[in-house]
Amino acid sequence: MLGAAARPALRSNLQLQLTNGQRGISGVGRALQHNNAAKSPFQSTKRQQILKSAIAPLSRQAIRPYSSELANALVEAGGQIGTGLATIGLAGAGVGIGTVFGSLITGVARNPSLRGPLFNYAILGFAFAEATGLFALMVAFMIRFT
């Protein structure tokens, strides 16, 4: 639904179209402009009806966002594609964990006396890489089930 701040701007744009001689809604712009000499008591009512007819489709659209089965299918397909793209982060976590432990093996092979501190750093790197993967999995589930 339109907010209160958006409605005056919409009305002023419609009134500008009606007064500039451009074609208004259903071609009544010129009729209202040339009819200024003979003002009828129904003219303001007619303008209100024109403005209501311009605002009414916008309010109906807020109530019913999708009107066809094709739109529902496209939304569902978009959600599945987004879920698939979000799971790419799991592959990144796997690569990160492999790199961490590969570097641990290389470091221990070069200097076996640093095995304890390097292992502690490897566990910390493993935790960060796994957390990144879990965040990606959480985002994928949020896209899929909401």
Phi, psi and chi 1 to 4 in degrees:
 res  aa     phi    psi   chi1   chi2   chi3   chi4
   1 MET       -  143.8 -174.6  163.7  -90.4      -
   2 LEU   -71.4  142.7  -69.4  173.9      -      -
   3 GLY   -77.6  169.0      -      -      -      -
   4 ALA   -66.6  -28.2      -      -      -      -
   5 ALA   -75.0  -25.9      -      -      -      -
   6 ALA   -81.7  -27.7      -      -      -      -
   7 ARG   -66.3  -44.7  -72.4 -175.0  179.9  165.2
   8 PRO   -61.8  -35.0  -24.5   32.8      -      -
   9 ALA   -65.6  -39.8      -      -      -      -
  10 LEU   -64.9  -43.4 -179.9   63.3      -      -
  11 ARG   -65.0  -41.0  -72.2 -176.8 -173.4  140.2
  12 SER   -66.8  -35.4   66.1      -      -      -
  13 ASN   -65.7  -40.5  -73.8  -18.8      -      -
  14 LEU   -66.9  -39.4  -74.0  174.4      -      -
  15 GLN   -67.7  -35.3  -72.6  172.6   -6.6      -
  16 LEU   -64.2  -40.2  -78.7  174.6      -      -
  17 GLN   -64.2  -39.0  -76.2 -177.8   -7.0      -
  18 LEU   -70.8  -34.2  -67.4  176.0      -      -
  19 THR   -88.8  -19.2   56.5      -      -      -
  20 ASN   -82.7   -1.1  -74.2  -21.2      -      -
  21 GLY    84.6    3.9      -      -      -      -
  22 GLN   -77.2  164.6  -63.3  175.2   -7.9      -
  23 ARG   -71.9  123.9 -176.8  170.0 -176.1 -118.5
  24 GLY   -90.6 -157.9      -      -      -      -
  25 ILE   -71.8  126.2  -60.7  169.0      -      -
  26 SER    54.7   30.7   70.3      -      -      -
  27 GLY    74.3   17.4      -      -      -      -
  28 VAL   -93.3    1.6  -64.6      -      -      -
  29 GLY   -62.1  -48.1      -      -      -      -
  30 ARG   -69.8  -34.0  -66.3  179.7 -167.1  -92.4
  31 ALA   -65.4  -40.0      -      -      -      -
  32 LEU   -72.1  -33.3  -74.2  177.6      -      -
  33 GLN   -70.6  -42.1 -177.3 -175.0    9.8      -
  34 HIS   -80.2   -9.0  -65.4  -60.0      -      -
  35 ASN   -94.2   14.9 -138.8   -2.3      -      -
  36 ASN   -67.6  -29.0  -74.8  -21.1      -      -
  37 ALA   -67.2  -43.4      -      -      -      -
  38 ALA  -108.3   90.0      -      -      -      -
  39 LYS   -83.2  127.1  -67.8 -169.3  177.7 -152.8
  40 SER  -100.2  157.7   68.1      -      -      -
  41 PRO   -66.9  -15.0   18.9  -27.2      -      -
  42 PHE   -92.0   -2.5  -59.8  107.6      -      -
  43 GLN   -65.0  -43.9 -170.3  173.5   16.2      -
  44 SER   -67.1  -34.1   63.5      -      -      -
  45 THR   -65.6  -38.9  -52.3      -      -      -
  46 LYS   -64.5  -41.3 -166.2  171.6 -167.8  179.6
  47 ARG   -64.9  -38.3  -76.5 -173.0 -179.3  166.1
  48 GLN   -64.8  -37.6  -72.1  174.3   -3.9      -
  49 GLN   -66.1  -37.7  -71.4  173.6   -9.4      -
  50 ILE   -64.8  -44.6  -69.5  170.5      -      -
  51 LEU   -66.6  -39.1  -69.5  174.6      -      -
  52 LYS   -64.5  -38.7  -78.1 -177.5 -176.8  177.9
  53 SER   -69.3  -25.5   67.8      -      -      -
  54 ALA   -79.6  -31.9      -      -      -      -
  55 ILE   -87.6  -27.2  -66.1  172.5      -      -
  56 ALA   -58.5  -45.0      -      -      -      -
  57 PRO   -62.1  -31.2  -21.2   29.6      -      -
  58 LEU   -68.6  -38.1  -62.6  174.2      -      -
  59 SER   -73.3  -33.9   63.2      -      -      -
  60 ARG   -67.6  -33.7  -89.3 -173.7  -95.0  138.2
  61 GLN   -66.7  -32.7 -172.4  178.6   22.9      -
  62 ALA   -70.2  -29.8      -      -      -      -
  63 ILE   -78.1  -42.3  -65.7  170.3      -      -
  64 ARG  -119.1   91.9 -115.8  175.8   95.0 -179.7
  65 PRO   -69.8  -32.6   20.3  -26.5      -      -
  66 TYR  -120.6  135.2  -41.0  128.8      -      -
  67 SER  -116.3   -4.4   60.5      -      -      -
  68 SER  -137.2  164.7   69.1      -      -      -
  69 GLU   -70.6  -28.7  -67.0 -157.7   16.9      -
  70 LEU   -64.5  -41.9  177.9   62.5      -      -
  71 ALA   -64.6  -40.9      -      -      -      -
  72 ASN   -63.2  -39.8  -71.4  -30.7      -      -
  73 ALA   -66.5  -38.5      -      -      -      -
  74 LEU   -66.5  -38.1  -73.6  173.6      -      -
  75 VAL   -65.6  -41.7  168.4      -      -      -
  76 GLU   -65.5  -42.9 -179.4   66.6   26.4      -
  77 ALA   -64.7  -38.7      -      -      -      -
  78 GLY   -63.3  -37.7      -      -      -      -
  79 GLY   -65.5  -39.6      -      -      -      -
  80 GLN   -69.9  -38.0  -69.5  178.6   -2.8      -
  81 ILE   -65.6  -42.0  -69.5  170.1      -      -
  82 GLY   -63.1  -37.7      -      -      -      -
  83 THR   -63.8  -43.0  -57.8      -      -      -
  84 GLY   -63.3  -40.3      -      -      -      -
  85 LEU   -69.0  -33.2  -69.0  175.1      -      -
  86 ALA   -70.8  -25.7      -      -      -      -
  87 THR   -77.4   -5.8   56.5      -      -      -
  88 ILE   -62.0  -28.9  -68.6  173.4      -      -
  89 GLY   -60.7  -27.1      -      -      -      -
  90 LEU   -67.5  -36.1  -65.1  172.1      -      -
  91 ALA   -65.4  -38.4      -      -      -      -
  92 GLY   -63.2  -36.9      -      -      -      -
  93 ALA   -66.4  -39.9      -      -      -      -
  94 GLY   -63.1  -41.3      -      -      -      -
  95 VAL   -65.3  -41.4  168.6      -      -      -
  96 GLY   -63.4  -42.8      -      -      -      -
  97 ILE   -65.4  -41.6  -67.9  169.0      -      -
  98 GLY   -61.9  -40.6      -      -      -      -
  99 THR   -65.9  -41.0  -56.9      -      -      -
 100 VAL   -61.5  -49.8  164.8      -      -      -
 101 PHE   -75.9  -28.0  -75.5  108.2      -      -
 102 GLY   -64.8  -39.9      -      -      -      -
 103 SER   -69.5  -33.2  -62.6      -      -      -
 104 LEU   -62.4  -44.9  172.0   67.0      -      -
 105 ILE   -63.8  -42.0  -68.4  170.8      -      -
 106 THR   -63.8  -43.0  -56.6      -      -      -
 107 GLY   -65.7  -41.1      -      -      -      -
 108 VAL   -69.2  -34.4  170.0      -      -      -
 109 ALA   -66.9  -34.1      -      -      -      -
 110 ARG   -76.9  -39.8  -72.7 -175.6  178.2 -172.5
 111 ASN  -141.8   90.5 -167.5   -6.8      -      -
 112 PRO   -63.7  -20.5  -18.5   27.5      -      -
 113 SER   -72.8  -16.8   65.1      -      -      -
 114 LEU   -96.3   21.3  -69.5  177.2      -      -
 115 ARG   -60.1  -44.4 -178.9  175.9  177.4 -148.2
 116 GLY   -63.1  -55.0      -      -      -      -
 117 PRO   -63.8  -37.9  -21.0   28.9      -      -
 118 LEU   -65.2  -36.9  -73.6  177.8      -      -
 119 PHE   -65.1  -39.7 -174.7   74.3      -      -
 120 ASN   -62.5  -42.7  -69.4  -22.2      -      -
 121 TYR   -65.6  -35.3  -69.6  136.4      -      -
 122 ALA   -66.2  -40.9      -      -      -      -
 123 ILE   -64.6  -39.0  -66.5  -61.8      -      -
 124 LEU   -64.0  -44.4 -175.4   64.5      -      -
 125 GLY   -63.3  -38.5      -      -      -      -
 126 PHE   -61.6  -42.7  165.1   75.8      -      -
 127 ALA   -63.5  -41.8      -      -      -      -
 128 PHE   -66.4  -42.2  -75.1  140.0      -      -
 129 ALA   -66.4  -40.3      -      -      -      -
 130 GLU   -67.5  -37.1 -172.1   67.9   21.7      -
 131 ALA   -63.2  -39.4      -      -      -      -
 132 THR   -61.3  -42.9  -55.2      -      -      -
 133 GLY   -64.7  -39.4      -      -      -      -
 134 LEU   -67.8  -34.9  -70.0  175.7      -      -
 135 PHE   -64.6  -41.3  -72.1  141.6      -      -
 136 ALA   -63.5  -40.1      -      -      -      -
 137 LEU   -65.8  -38.9 -174.7   64.3      -      -
 138 MET   -63.8  -42.7  179.7 -175.3   65.8      -
 139 VAL   -64.1  -40.2  167.9      -      -      -
 140 ALA   -62.0  -43.3      -      -      -      -
 141 PHE   -67.6  -36.2  -77.3  147.6      -      -
 142 MET   -65.1  -40.3  -74.2  174.7   60.0      -
 143 ILE   -66.1  -41.7  -70.0  172.2      -      -
 144 ARG   -72.2  -40.5 -179.5   67.8 -177.7  112.5
 145 PHE  -107.3   11.5  -65.8  114.6      -      -
 146 THR  -123.0      -   56.7      -      -      -
